[in-house]
Amino acid sequence: MTLVLLLSACRGGGDTSPESIPPTRETAESGQPTPALVLEQVWTGESIDDQLGSAVGAGGAGRFAGAPGAHSVVELGDTAEAVLTWSSGRLGHAIAVTDDGVVAGAPLHEDGRGALVQADGDLLLTGEPNATLGAWMAVSSGELLASAGSALWRQGELVEATGRVRSGLVVDGEVMTFAAGTADEAGRAVCVADLDGDGQDEVAVGAPGRAEVTVHELVDGALEAREVLTGTTRFGHALACADGRLAIGDPAAYEHAGAVWLWDGVLAELAAGEAEAELGFALAWDGGTLLVGAPGHAGAVGTVRAYGPSG
């Protein structure tokens, strides 16, 4: 039986250079330095209002970004090349990358029913009326997940919830569903990894409505808070987990220039964006490289930056 846990739950000025990086830091568990990240590559959208970087993802099939203003998904290689395009529906508002390719959400398809679209362009699923299927997507524990109104679509089945789904996770085979509609927006972003090096996964939950990220341990099927990280504006709007490191996005920081932080026991700013770029709107790790979306860049043309280990 599937267990569904329904969880409801400033800095001004300074250096906004995209190349600004945190110093190398010592991790509490291993005592080994965590490599600093440097800007490696930048991809930019083609037209005003493409909003490239509204979603980013990486996996065995490559690196991808959503450009929902152009109803498309772009593959990030030596250049940025559109690989999925629709005529409407805001395709690319959310994406998830599987070993077989990218799956994209088009939440406004058919007047808000929403749809999931596969890498080959075939329609995987259409939502119920007003479900906005695919407004949120992720791969969790190897399973493809998508929000589907008052249900979570889990690798081919709908898991009912008692409220509109904001996001979800699969941990130890069980589903955790985070509800929309809470003022603190807890669950706007969620991710899982062994963040403290103890051999057990932690669950990070962003609550940008109160500019907080809470790192939980999973104890007997329940989340227990271990660390609360605080920021300003919309800190926690986006999260990306890798073993030993948590990336946190705040696209509203510095009057919507946006910024990204890294936490590995110490919280430090990685980079800030330019005017109204909304840097940190979306985040994804690809090994040791962090993909960062900034869909507001240059009049919402949008951009994606890759930060990789130095040296």
Backbone as a ProteinNet text record, in pm:
[ID]
protein_1_A
[PRIMARY]
MTLVLLLSACRGGGDTSPESIPPTRETAESGQPTPALVLEQVWTGESIDDQLGSAVGAGGAGRFAGAPGAHSVVELGDTAEAVLTWSSGRLGHAIAVTDDGVVAGAPLHEDGRGALVQADGDLLLTGEPNATLGAWMAVSSGELLASAGSALWRQGELVEATGRVRSGLVVDGEVMTFAAGTADEAGRAVCVADLDGDGQDEVAVGAPGRAEVTVHELVDGALEAREVLTGTTRFGHALACADGRLAIGDPAAYEHAGAVWLWDGVLAELAAGEAEAELGFALAWDGGTLLVGAPGHAGAVGTVRAYGPSG
[TERTIARY]
84.5	0	88.4	50.7	126.3	83.3	179.2	152.6	164	62.3	65.6	71.5	178.7	191.9	165.5	60.3	25.5	80.6	176.5	246.1	207.6	149	115.9	211.1	242.4	327.8	346.4	1887.8	1856.7	1975.5	1949.5	2069.1	2065	2100.4	2099.4	2239.3	2252.6	2382.8	2476.7	2605.9	2705.1	2743.1	2832.5	2882.1	2779.3	2731.9	2636	2699.9	2830.3	2898.8	2861.6	2826.5	2791	2908.1	3030.9	3146	3180.3	3105.9	3138.5	3114.9	3207.4	3198.4	3227.8	3177	3209.9	3350.9	3413.8	3545.3	3533.6	3643.2	3646.4	3623.6	3537.2	3499.3	3527.9	3545.8	3566.5	3431.2	3405.2	3281.1	3299.6	3192.8	3200.7	3226.7	3170.8	3179.6	3314.9	3357.6	3476.9	3604.6	3592.6	3710.1	3778.1	3719.3	3776.6	3715.3	3792.9	3738.2	3633.6	3528	3426.9	3471.9	3481.3	3531.8	3444.8	3510.1	3437.4	3385.8	3281.6	3225.8	3255.7	3284.3	3309.6	3217.9	3191.2	3105.3	3175.2	3109.8	3168.7	3108.5	2975.6	2908.1	2775.2	2731.6	2604.8	2529.4	2401.1	2312.8	2203.6	2167.9	2070.3	1957	1834.9	1720.1	1732.2	1641.2	1648.6	1569.9	1459	1367.9	1315.1	1265.8	1198.9	1084.7	1074.2	967.7	980.9	1096.2	1116.9	1116.6	1173.8	1183.1	1264.3	1372.3	1461.9	1515.7	1516.9	1562.9	1452.1	1325.8	1213.7	1217.7	1275.7	1298.8	1430.6	1504.4	1628.1	1632.2	1703	1714.5	1830.9	1880.6	1993.2	1982.9	2039.2	2038.1	2114	2089.6	2159.4	2138	2025.4	1994.1	2053.1	2114	2173.9	2121.4	2144.7	2101.4	1992.8	1889.9	1777.7	1727.3	1658.5	1595.3	1462.3	1367.4	1238	1236.7	1165.6	1141.4	992.2	912.2	766.8	706.6	776	724.9	724.7	813.4	819.4	758.1	695.9	633.8	733.9	854.7	957.2	1050.7	1125.7	1232.2	1360	1467.2	1595.3	1697.1	1776	1887.1	2010.8	2080.5	2196.5	2323.4	2383.5	2509.1	2610.4	2684	2773.7	2693.1	2572.2	2476.2	2343.8	2246.7	2112.5	2022.5	1968.8	1889.5	1753.5	1645.7	1511	1489.8	1443.3	1420.8	1274.4	1195	1050.6	982.4	882.4	809.5	662.3	577.2	433.4	386.2	260.1	206.2	148.5	125.3	64.2	84.9	23	21.4	133.6	229.8	347.8	430.2	450.5	539.7	676.7	732.6	861.3	852.5	729.6	713.5	780.7	774.7	845	898.2	1012	1070.1	1127.8	1143.3	1210.9	1291.1	1414	1503.1	1519.9	1479.7	1495.7	1609.6	1643.2	1746.5	1704.1	1573.2	1521.7	1506.5	1522.5	1507.6	1430.6	1400.1	1329.4	1178.2	1105.7	959.3	921.5	831.1	797.1	652.3	627.7	491.9	443.1	316.3	248.9	120.6	128.8	15.9	-106.1	-91.6	-207.1	-266.6	-221.5	-276.8	-426.6	-502.6	-648.1	-714	-689.4	-755.1	-731.7	-610.7	-575.5	-585.3	-619.9	-611	-465.1	-378.8	-237.6	-203.1	-73	-28.9	116.4	154.2	293	331.5	446.8	491.6	627.6	643.1	766	871.1	992.4	1106.2	1083.5	1006.9	982	865.7	807	696.1	560.3	555.4	427.1	364.9	233.7	159.3	156.5	209	210.6	78.8	25.5	-96	-157.3	-291	-364.6	-437.3	-440.2	-500.8	-651.1	-708.7	-851.1	-876.4	-1001.5	-1029.2	-966	-894.5	-831.2	-722.9	-671.9	-568.4	-431.2	-410.6	-279.3	-170.1	-197.4	-102.4	34.2	138.4	273	319.4	246.5	294.4	421.3	435.7	557.6	593.2	723.5	769.7	904.3	935.7	1066	1086.5	1212.1	1246.5	1293	1225.5	1255.9	1272.6	1386.8	1417.1	1398	1432.6	1422.4	1283.8	1184.8	1047.1	1007.6	933	884.8	758.6	760	647.7	600	469.7	414.7	291.6	273.2	150.7	33.4	-82.5	-201.2	-325.3	-332.9	-447.1	-441.9	-544.9	-550.1	-496.8	-398.3	-333.6	-190.1	-110.5	28.1	38.5	86.4	107.7	242.3	240.3	361.2	383.8	468.6	511.7	394.1	288.8	177.3	54.6	59.4	-58.8	-83	-208.9	-245.9	-261.6	-186.1	-195	-277.7	-395.4	-486	-431.3	-457.6	-419.2	-542.8	-529.9	-644.9	-641	-559.2	-552.1	-476.6	-473.4	-404.1	-253.6	-193.1	-53.9	39.1	134.5	239.5	362.2	400.7	517.9	511.6	612.1	614.7	750.4	767	890.5	857.4	949.5	944.3	1066.3	1044.2	1151.4	1126.7	1223.9	1210.2	1084.2	1050.8	936.7	802.9	799.8	674.5	663.8	541.9	514.9	490.8	555.8	525.6	469.4	354.5	290	281.8	324.3	321.4	207.2	125.6	2.7	26	-43.8	-44.1	-143.1	-136.8	-236	-194	-74.5	-27.6	47.7	34.1	93.9	245.6	306.3	452.4	506.5	416.8	452.4	549.2	537.6	623.6	604	714.6	708.7	713.9	731.1	748.2	867.6	967.7	1081.5	1119.4	1151.2	1191.3	1301.1	1387.4	1487.8	1543.3	1611.3	1661.2	1805.7	1890.3	2028	2088	2201.6	2276.6	2356.9	2299.8	2359.5	2465.6	2461.9	2555.4	2657.8	2657.2	2759.1	2742.9	2620.4	2600.1	2552.4	2542.4	2497.1	2346.7	2272.6	2127.4	2084.4	1981.7	1933.1	1861.6	1878.1	1799	1700.2	1592.3	1491	1493.3	1522.5	1521.2	1389.3	1325.9	1196	1204.8	1178.5	1178.8	1042.9	1044.1	923.1	949.1	945.6	982.9	888.4	767.6	675.6	725.1	815.6	878	1031.2	1081.1	1224.2	1304.3	1260.8	1328.1	1343.9	1448.5	1466.4	1492.7	1415.4	1432.9	1490.3	1598.1	1659.8	1610.1	1543.1	1481.9	1555.1	1551.4	1581.7	1449.1	1454.5	1337.3	1346.9	1257	1260.1	1126.7	1129	1007.1	896.7	935.6	838.1	792.1	846	805.5	926.5	902.1	1008.9	1033.5	1160.8	1198.7	1301.6	1271.4	1358.6	1491.2	1600.7	1734.1	1804.6	1772.6	1840.5	1744.1	1738.3	1656.6	1748.7	1747.7	1828.8	1737.2	1778.5	1692.5	1761	1678.7	1727.2	1628.9	1618.2	1521.9	1443.7	1348	1261.6	1209.6	1251.9	1197.5	1305.6	1385.9	1487.3	1419.4	1462.5	1399.4	1301.4	1290.3	1200.4	1241	1372.3	1423.9	1531.6	1540.5	1641.2	1698.6	1823.2	1883	1977.3	1961.5	2040.6	2144	2263.8	2366.2	2428.6	2489.8	2549.6	2647.2	2620.7	2707.5	2685.7	2591.6	2575.6	2432.4	2380.9	2246.1	2254.9	2193.6	2184.9	2047	2044.5	1920.2	1907	1792.2	1768	1669.1	1693.6	1601.8	1593.9	1498.4	1491.6	1447.5	1398.7	1355.8	1463.9	1577.9	1684.1	1735.9	1782.2	1841.1	1746.7	1621.3	1519.5	1503.1	1495.8	1467.1	1584.9	1703.3	1822.6	1839.9	1807.3	1815.9	1952.9	1957.9	2084	2072.4	2188.6	2198	2296.2	2258.7	2344.1	2377.3	2491.3	2528.5	2540.1	2491.8	2502.8	2563.8	2674.6	2735.8	2773.8	2689.7	2717	2743.4	2786.3	2804.6	2728.6	2654	2576.7	2658.7	2677.9	2755.4	2691.8	2697.2	2640.8	2732.5	2673	2747.8	2751.8	2636	2629.7	2501.8	2503.1	2385.1	2368.3	2245.7	2217	2220.5	2188.6	2176.2	2032.7	2004.9	1874.6	1760.6	1672.3	1549.8	1573.2	1691.9	1720.5	1650.4	1618.7	1557.8	1647.8	1777.4	1870.7	1832.1	1837.1	1798.2	1653.6	1582.8	1442.6	1431.9	1530.9	1533.9	1676.9	1693.6	1825.1	1827.1	1942.9	1959.5	2108.3	2143.8	2280.5	2297.9	2412.5	2455	2593.3	2599	2724.2	2768.1	2890.3	2939.8	2913.1	2833.9	2801.6	2658.4	2641.2	2509.8	2455.6	2335.4	2264.2	2171.2	2174.8	2098.4	2019	1886.7	1800.9	1775.7	1770.4	1739.3	1643.4	1514.4	1420.2	1387.2	1419.7	1390.9	1500.3	1611.9	1728.1	1695.3	1739.3	1731.7	1590.7	1497.3	1359.6	1291.9	1325.1	1265.6	1305.6	1416.3	1477.5	1517.4	1578.2	1614.6	1752.6	1810.7	1943.5	1960.3	2053.3	2092.9	2244.6	2290.4	2433.2	2474.4	2593.7	2652	2771.4	2768.3	2879.3	2941	3070.9	3138	3257.3	3314.2	3428.3	3548.1	3615.6	3737.1	3853.8	3949	4069.6	4050.4
-118.4	0	123.9	221.6	345.5	438.5	489.5	584	724.8	806	944.6	1032.8	1107.5	1203.5	1341.5	1409	1540.7	1644.8	1722.4	1818.5	1959.5	2035.7	2174.5	2263.6	2276.8	2361.9	2510.1	3975.1	4095.6	4189.6	4120.5	4200.3	4287.6	4418.2	4507.1	4536.7	4572.8	4611.6	4495	4523.8	4416.9	4374.5	4276.9	4228	4138.3	4176.8	4094.7	4030.2	4018.2	3954.2	3806.9	3754.9	3613.1	3520.6	3574.7	3489.4	3478.8	3551.7	3546	3404.8	3352.8	3215.1	3211.8	3110.2	3098	3043.8	3072.7	3013.9	2863.7	2793	2651.2	2635.8	2540	2524.9	2383.3	2366.2	2234.5	2175.7	2052.1	1988.2	1930.6	1938.4	1894.9	1745.3	1666.8	1521.5	1467.5	1506.5	1444.1	1521.2	1651.8	1734.8	1767.3	1721.2	1749.1	1876.4	1953.7	2076.6	2046.9	2126.6	2118.8	2206	2150.9	2231.7	2354.3	2467.6	2586.9	2568	2641.2	2634.4	2764.1	2749.9	2865.7	2858.8	2972.8	2979.2	2915.1	2812.6	2738.7	2775.3	2790.7	2809.9	2880.6	2955.7	3025.9	2999	2964.4	2949.5	3056	3116.6	3225.4	3192.6	3234.7	3213.8	3291.6	3264.6	3325.5	3454.4	3465.8	3578.9	3633.7	3756.5	3815.9	3725.4	3704.6	3624.9	3474.3	3425.3	3279.9	3223.2	3299	3256.9	3129.2	3120.3	3005.7	3000.8	2882.7	2866.6	2865	2865.7	2850.9	2714.5	2617.4	2483.9	2434.3	2358.4	2295.3	2153	2066.7	1928.6	1860.8	1755.8	1681.4	1536.3	1449.6	1306.7	1233.2	1103.2	1021.4	1064.8	1131.2	1172.8	1308	1378.5	1507.8	1617.8	1741	1859.9	1931.3	1978.5	2040.8	2160.8	2251.2	2365.8	2393.6	2440.9	2479.3	2624.6	2651.7	2788.1	2801.5	2811	2804.2	2919.8	3033.7	3143.3	3108.6	3017.9	2969.2	2830.6	2779.8	2646.6	2540.9	2544.7	2454.2	2408	2302.5	2250.1	2252.8	2297.4	2315.8	2218.4	2153.8	2072.9	2160.9	2149.3	2233.1	2154.2	2184.1	2121.9	2230.1	2216	2323.9	2450.3	2430.4	2539	2496.4	2586.9	2556	2529.1	2408.6	2368.5	2316.8	2373.5	2329.1	2186.6	2099.4	1959	1919	2001.4	1979.5	2114.8	2123.5	2249.5	2220.4	2295.7	2291.3	2429.5	2438.4	2568.6	2645.7	2577	2643.9	2556.8	2598.7	2516.5	2542.3	2631.4	2658.3	2531.9	2457.9	2343.1	2389.2	2315	2350.7	2428.2	2452.7	2516.4	2432.2	2301.7	2207.7	2095.2	2039.6	1926.5	1826.4	1703.1	1599.1	1516.6	1482	1410.3	1266.9	1173.6	1031.7	977.2	850	789.4	784.4	786.7	778.9	915.3	1021.4	1154.7	1245.6	1363.5	1462.5	1442.4	1463.6	1469.6	1610	1673	1812.7	1828	1923.9	1959.4	2077.9	2071.2	2182.4	2210.1	2280.8	2289.9	2364.7	2445.7	2518.6	2453.2	2334	2260.3	2237.7	2259.2	2238.8	2312.2	2443.7	2531.8	2487.8	2444.4	2413.4	2267.7	2181.3	2037.9	1998.8	2050.3	2019	1888.5	1870.3	1749.9	1721.6	1594.3	1551.7	1506.3	1554.3	1526.7	1458.8	1349.8	1271.6	1330.9	1275.8	1327.7	1324.6	1225.6	1215.2	1301.6	1378.6	1466.2	1402.7	1274.4	1207.1	1250.3	1259.8	1294.9	1175.7	1192.8	1085.3	1078.8	1194.5	1198.8	1337.2	1342.9	1468.7	1470.8	1585.2	1596.2	1610.3	1606.7	1632.6	1783.6	1827.1	1971	2046.6	2153.1	2243.4	2177.2	2063	1994.5	2058.8	2134.9	2190	2084	1966.8	1855.8	1901.3	1870.1	1903.9	2041.4	2106.6	2236	2216.4	2099.1	2060.8	1919.3	1893.4	1759.4	1732.9	1605.2	1567.1	1418	1376	1233.9	1214	1125.6	1100.9	951.6	910.7	768.6	689.9	753.1	687.8	685.9	746.8	746.5	884.8	888.3	1013	1057.2	1180.1	1236.3	1364.5	1393.2	1518.3	1555.2	1685.1	1730.8	1716.7	1677.9	1653.7	1696.8	1825.1	1873.2	1820.6	1750	1691.9	1549.7	1524	1393.1	1412.3	1312.1	1307.2	1194.8	1225.9	1123.2	1059.2	930.3	857	742.1	765.1	659.4	576.2	644.3	573.9	557.1	597	587.3	719.9	747	867.9	835.8	905.5	890.3	1007.5	978.9	1084.5	1155.3	1284.1	1365.2	1437.4	1497.4	1565.8	1715.5	1756.1	1896.6	1905.4	2022.2	2040.1	2019.4	1939.3	1900.3	2011	2047.2	2140.9	2065.8	1959.5	1880.6	1747.3	1663.7	1535	1470.3	1362.7	1285.4	1138.6	1053.2	912.5	884.1	844.8	815.4	677.4	587.8	450.2	384.5	415	354.9	417.7	512.4	576.6	715.6	758	888.8	991.6	1107.4	1223.2	1330.7	1383	1484.5	1614.5	1723.8	1855.4	1935.4	1993.1	2058.6	2204.5	2250.7	2391.3	2467	2598.5	2679.4	2730.3	2692.8	2742.9	2873.5	2964.9	3097.5	3092	2996	2988.3	2916.5	2856.3	2784.7	2669.3	2607.5	2492.8	2383.2	2334.3	2234.3	2293.1	2424.4	2484	2419.3	2381.6	2305.3	2201.1	2081.1	1972.5	1890.6	1830.5	1740.4	1651	1543.3	1441.3	1407.3	1400.8	1352.1	1337.4	1271.1	1263.5	1392.4	1489.8	1622.8	1637.2	1551.6	1569.2	1456.7	1364.4	1261.1	1150.6	1132.7	1029.7	897.4	889.6	767.3	757.2	854.6	856.8	981.3	965.4	1079.7	1180.2	1306.6	1415	1466.4	1527.8	1587.1	1737.4	1813.2	1959.4	2010.2	2102.1	2156.6	2308.3	2368.4	2513.1	2571.7	2682.1	2757.1	2904	2940	3076	3183	3144.8	3242.2	3299.6	3226.6	3279.8	3279.5	3261.6	3268.3	3172.4	3044.4	2943.5	2813.1	2741.1	2603.9	2518.9	2412.4	2323.1	2190.8	2147.2	2017.9	1919.5	1813.3	1713.6	1580.6	1507.6	1364.8	1289.2	1174.3	1089.2	984.9	994.3	907.5	835.2	702.4	621	673.6	709.5	754.2	897.2	972	1110.9	1202	1326.3	1423.7	1494	1499.7	1571.2	1677.2	1801.9	1912.4	1903.9	1920.9	1919.3	2053.5	2126.9	2253.4	2344.3	2471	2570.3	2678.9	2696.4	2798.2	2913.1	3035.1	3150.5	3248.6	3318.1	3421.8	3536.3	3599.8	3707.7	3684.2	3768	3763.1	3621.6	3551.2	3417.6	3309.9	3316.7	3215.5	3079.5	2979.6	2848	2824.6	2919.7	2902.6	2781.1	2757.2	2640.4	2573.9	2441.6	2363.2	2257.7	2221.6	2105.9	2039.1	1908.5	1832.1	1746.8	1742.6	1646.2	1601.1	1483	1435.6	1539.9	1584.8	1680.3	1824.5	1855.1	1993.3	2021.4	2134.7	2180.1	2316.4	2329.8	2457.9	2517.5	2648.6	2718.8	2841.5	2855.6	2969.9	3067.7	3196.5	3304.5	3401.2	3380.5	3465.4	3608.6	3637.1	3772.3	3853.3	3792.3	3862.8	3981.3	4082.2	4201.1	4261	4282.2	4341.6	4261.1	4129.3	4033.5	4010	4055.5	4008.4	3859.1	3816	3675.5	3636.8	3527.6	3479.7	3332	3267.5	3125.6	3109.6	3024.9	2992	2843.1	2809	2670.7	2649.2	2532.6	2495.9	2357.7	2345.3	2215.8	2209.9	2267.4	2290.1	2436.5	2508.6	2653.2	2710.9	2818.2	2880.5	2993.9	2990.1	3093.5	3123	3246.3	3285.4	3241.6	3178.6	3138.2	3249.4	3307	3406.6	3486.6	3605.5	3690.1	3729	3761.4	3792.6	3940.8	3971.7	4109.9	4156.6	4279.6	4340.5	4253.6	4214.1	4141	4009	3949.7	3822.2	3705.1	3717.9	3609.4	3485.8	3509.6	3399	3311.2	3180	3087.9	3046	3081.4	3040.1	2888.4	2823.6	2677.7	2630.4	2512.3	2456.6	2306.7	2256.2	2110.9	2078.6	1970.1	1920.6	1822.9	1831.1	1730.2	1686	1583	1547.3	1661.5	1710	1820.6	1956.5	1963.1	2089.7	2130.8	2257.2	2310.1	2392.1	2356.8	2434.1	2531.4	2657.3	2764.4	2839.7	2842.5	2913.9	3056.1	3146.2	3288.3	3333.2	3298.8	3322.2	3467.9	3557.9	3699	3774.9	3709.2	3775.8	3846.2	3970.1	4046.9	4051.7	4099	4109.3	3975.7	3881.3	3747.1	3664.5	3698.7	3605.2	3480.3	3501.8	3391.7	3336.6	3279.8	3221	3106.8	3017.3	2909.7	2917.1	2909.5	2909.6	2775.3	2730.5	2609.6	2649.7	2611.2	2633.9	2498.7	2484.7	2358.1	2373	2260.8	2266.2	2336.1	2415.1	2480.8	2383.6	2399.7	2318.9	2180.4
0	0	0	-78.5	-84.4	27.8	101.4	208.5	155	172.9	130.1	253.2	266.1	374.4	317.8	359.6	308.1	403.2	355.9	440	399.2	492.7	465.3	548.4	509.7	586.5	527.9	316.2	237	243.2	151.6	148.9	26.1	36	-79	-124	-252.6	-305.4	-309.6	-299.7	-299.5	-437.8	-446.5	-573.3	-638.6	-756.1	-829.2	-951.3	-950.6	-1061.8	-1068.9	-1190.6	-1200.4	-1172.8	-1172.5	-1147.4	-999.9	-913	-771	-718.5	-638.9	-591.2	-443	-373.1	-231.6	-214.6	-104.6	-81.3	-59.2	-80.7	-46.9	102.8	140.5	280.1	326.5	454.9	513.5	552.4	513.6	555.8	695.9	774.7	913.9	925	831.5	844.9	798.9	677.8	620.5	647.8	676.1	692	559.6	447.6	316.9	259.3	185.2	128.1	22.3	21.9	-82.1	-198.9	-320.4	-431.4	-456.1	-479.3	-520	-662	-697.6	-832.3	-906.4	-1036.1	-1120.4	-1242.5	-1299.5	-1416.7	-1535.4	-1595.1	-1705.9	-1840.8	-1843.6	-1971.6	-1949.1	-2050.6	-2045.6	-2175.6	-2163.6	-2279	-2269.4	-2381.3	-2382.6	-2478.6	-2442.5	-2529.6	-2659.3	-2751.3	-2883.6	-2894.8	-2821	-2843.3	-2712.2	-2714.8	-2599.9	-2555.6	-2426.8	-2364.3	-2386.4	-2433.5	-2436.7	-2295	-2199.3	-2058.4	-2041.5	-2119.3	-2104.9	-1962.3	-1903.4	-1766.2	-1663.9	-1709.1	-1615.8	-1548.5	-1615.9	-1560	-1616.2	-1536.5	-1583	-1529.9	-1600.8	-1556.4	-1625.1	-1562.2	-1617.9	-1576	-1658.3	-1629.3	-1737	-1746.3	-1843.3	-1986.7	-2012.5	-2148.7	-2184.6	-2088.7	-2118.4	-2028.7	-2070.2	-1998.3	-2078.5	-2009.2	-2077.5	-1997.8	-2067.9	-2003.4	-2070.1	-1990.3	-2043.3	-2086.3	-2195.2	-2243.3	-2267.5	-2159.5	-2174.7	-2253.1	-2257.3	-2339.5	-2486.8	-2526	-2663.7	-2676.3	-2567.2	-2564.6	-2611.5	-2553.3	-2603.6	-2492.7	-2524.2	-2439.3	-2520.7	-2457.5	-2524.8	-2467.8	-2553.2	-2507.6	-2498	-2385.5	-2358.1	-2388.2	-2500.9	-2539	-2567.1	-2676.8	-2717.2	-2746.1	-2796.9	-2816.7	-2754.4	-2754.2	-2705.8	-2826.1	-2832.4	-2948.5	-2904.2	-2959.6	-2926.2	-2975.2	-2884.9	-2920.6	-2907.4	-2840.8	-2829.5	-2842.2	-2927.5	-2943.6	-2967.2	-2897.5	-2919.6	-2960.3	-2998.3	-3038.4	-2920.8	-2807.7	-2692.6	-2569.2	-2456.4	-2336.4	-2239.1	-2275.1	-2193.2	-2169	-2276.8	-2269.9	-2220.6	-2125.4	-2068.7	-1939.8	-1891.9	-1760.7	-1652.6	-1668.7	-1581.1	-1668	-1628.1	-1701.1	-1601.9	-1648.2	-1571.5	-1670.4	-1632.8	-1723.9	-1675.6	-1760	-1732.9	-1819.6	-1802.4	-1886.2	-2031.8	-2056.4	-2193	-2258.5	-2182.3	-2239.8	-2147.5	-2197	-2118.5	-2134.3	-2024.8	-2027.3	-1982.7	-2056.1	-2029.9	-1989.4	-1900.7	-1863.1	-1943.6	-1984.3	-2053.2	-1975.9	-1861.9	-1768.6	-1820.8	-1925	-1977.8	-2102.6	-2135.7	-2249.3	-2229.8	-2335.5	-2334.8	-2218	-2212.2	-2114	-1970.2	-1942.1	-1803.6	-1765.2	-1858	-1826.2	-1802.4	-1886.4	-1877	-1946.2	-1971.1	-2041	-2007.6	-2021.6	-2015.8	-2155.4	-2201.7	-2338	-2332.4	-2406.7	-2405.2	-2497.5	-2486.6	-2561.9	-2712.5	-2761.6	-2905.4	-2950.6	-2859.1	-2893.4	-2875.8	-2841.9	-2821.2	-2688.7	-2688	-2568.1	-2474.1	-2354.5	-2256.1	-2180.1	-2144.1	-2062.3	-2070.2	-2069.2	-2058.6	-1925.8	-1860.4	-1728.6	-1731.1	-1612.1	-1594.7	-1602.2	-1613.9	-1619.7	-1502.1	-1533.9	-1435.7	-1351.4	-1393.4	-1316.1	-1334.6	-1443.8	-1480.2	-1464.4	-1521.8	-1516.3	-1566.2	-1489.2	-1529.9	-1489.7	-1400.1	-1349.4	-1267.7	-1206.9	-1134.8	-1176.7	-1195.5	-1232.7	-1167.3	-1148.3	-1095.1	-1116.9	-1109.9	-1097.7	-955	-881.8	-741.1	-719.3	-664.4	-645.3	-774.3	-886.5	-1016.5	-1076.1	-1009.2	-1057.4	-1106.2	-1217.5	-1273.7	-1200.2	-1149.5	-1075.7	-1144.1	-1130.8	-1182.6	-1101.2	-1078.7	-1011.8	-1107.8	-1053.4	-1135.4	-1058.5	-1025.8	-948.8	-807.2	-764.6	-630	-628.3	-712.9	-718	-763.1	-736.3	-783.1	-884.5	-1005.4	-1106.2	-1079.4	-1051.4	-1014.5	-1110.9	-1208.8	-1299.6	-1351	-1393.1	-1454.9	-1369.3	-1241.7	-1156.8	-1086.8	-1057	-985	-837	-753.7	-609	-556.5	-505.2	-460.9	-336.7	-327.5	-212.4	-160.1	-41.9	17.8	-7.5	-100.8	-140.3	-270.7	-328.2	-454.7	-433.8	-518.7	-501.4	-549.5	-463.7	-503.2	-554.9	-482.9	-521.3	-447.1	-469	-399.7	-409.5	-333.4	-330.1	-313.3	-355.3	-320.2	-234.3	-109.3	-15.8	42.8	28.4	76.5	22.3	-101.7	-167.3	-135.3	-43.6	-4.7	-64.8	-91.2	-149.6	-40.9	-54	29	-63.3	-29.8	-111.5	-33.6	-96.7	-34.5	-95.2	-9	-53.1	-89	-192	-227.7	-138.8	-145.8	-76.4	58.8	106.2	234.8	213.8	308.5	294.1	287	357	356.2	232.7	153.9	31.2	57.2	173.6	204.8	101.6	47.4	-56.9	-196.3	-208.7	-342.4	-412.9	-333.5	-385	-281.4	-326.2	-236.3	-304.2	-224.4	-281	-171.2	-212.8	-119.6	-153.8	-52.8	-67.8	71.3	78.3	204.3	216.7	284.6	290.1	398	500.6	611.5	623	527.2	524.8	626.3	680.6	782.2	723.1	590.9	526.5	512.4	564.4	554.5	478	394.5	318.2	407.5	373	432.3	327.5	373.8	286.9	309.5	204.5	212	156	228.4	189.9	188.8	75.2	64.4	97.8	169.5	203	169.1	40.2	1.5	54.3	93.3	151.7	282.9	351.4	471.4	459.5	336	306	392.2	394.2	474.2	396.7	432.1	386.9	510.1	525.7	640.3	592.6	657.2	628.3	732.5	686.3	774.2	766.3	876.5	876.4	863.7	799.4	790.3	901.2	999.5	1116.6	1127.6	1111.3	1121.2	1030	908.4	810.5	825.1	921.4	942.7	929.3	891.6	878.6	1011.2	1051.8	1172.9	1136.3	1165.7	1128.4	1202.4	1128	1186.8	1172	1065.9	1038.5	964.7	1004.1	934.5	882.1	749.9	683.8	644.8	671.1	645.4	551.6	474.1	384.8	380.8	266.5	249	121	94.5	-24.5	-47.7	-154.7	-185.4	-178	-75.7	-47.3	-32.3	-111.2	-108.4	-220.2	-313.7	-428	-511.5	-521.4	-593.4	-509.4	-518.4	-447.8	-541.7	-516.8	-584	-485.6	-468	-372.2	-443.4	-386.2	-422.5	-291.8	-291.3	-166.5	-112.1	9.1	75.5	40.2	-49.6	-93	-135.2	-88.1	-120.6	-187.6	-305.2	-374.8	-351.1	-324.6	-290.2	-379.4	-443.9	-530.4	-471.9	-497	-459.7	-577.2	-668.4	-787.4	-759.8	-639.2	-605.3	-534.5	-504.4	-432.2	-513.3	-441.4	-505.4	-609.7	-568.3	-655.5	-785.1	-768.2	-875.6	-969.6	-930.8	-1002.6	-977.4	-855.7	-819.6	-768.7	-692.9	-636.9	-603.8	-590.8	-557.4	-442.7	-347	-233.1	-234.5	-174.6	-150.3	-0.8	43.9	185.5	194.4	268	295.9	443.4	525.1	666.2	692.7	588.2	590.9	471.6	492.8	386.1	324.7	192.1	124.3	-11.3	-52.8	-181.4	-295	-396.6	-514.8	-618.1	-650	-756.6	-744.9	-801.8	-814.6	-960.5	-998.7	-1137.7	-1167.5	-1293.6	-1335.6	-1313.8	-1349.9	-1324.7	-1376	-1283.5	-1313.8	-1387.1	-1372	-1439.1	-1372	-1240.9	-1163.3	-1159	-1141.8	-1128.7	-1009.9	-1029.2	-923	-927.3	-1034.6	-1048.5	-1056.6	-1119.2	-1131.8	-1115.9	-1054.7	-1026.6	-1054.1	-1096.4	-1111.3	-1110.3	-1041.3	-1044	-1159.2	-1225.6	-1321.6	-1277.4	-1192.8	-1128.7	-1038.8	-1058.9	-978.6	-1037.8	-1145.9	-1211.5	-1178.2	-1144.3	-1110.3	-1226.2	-1273.6	-1374.8	-1304.7	-1347.9	-1283.4	-1389.5	-1373.6	-1466.9	-1422.9	-1522.9	-1498.8	-1608	-1595.7	-1705.8	-1732.6	-1638.9	-1660.6	-1732.5	-1760.8	-1818.7	-1950.4	-1964	-2089.8	-2146.9	-2065.6	-2113.5	-2128.9	-2038.2	-2035.9	-2156.9	-2222.7	-2316.8	-2239.9	-2123.3	-2035.4	-2063.9	-1959.9	-1973.7	-1875.2	-1904.1	-1812.5	-1796.8	-1673.8	-1646.4	-1587.2	-1621.6	-1563.7	-1478.4	-1350.1	-1259	-1225.4	-1254.2	-1229.7	-1138.5	-1092.7	-999.9	-1062.8	-982.9	-1030.5	-1022.9	-1111.9	-1108.8	-1164.5
[MASK]
+++++++++++++++++++++++++++++++++++++++++++++++++++++++++++++++++++++++++++++++++++++++++++++++++++++++++++++++++++++++++++++++++++++++++++++++++++++++++++++++++++++++++++++++++++++++++++++++++++++++++++++++++++++++++++++++++++++++++++++++++++++++++++++++++++++++++++++++++++++++++++++++++++++++++++++++++++++++

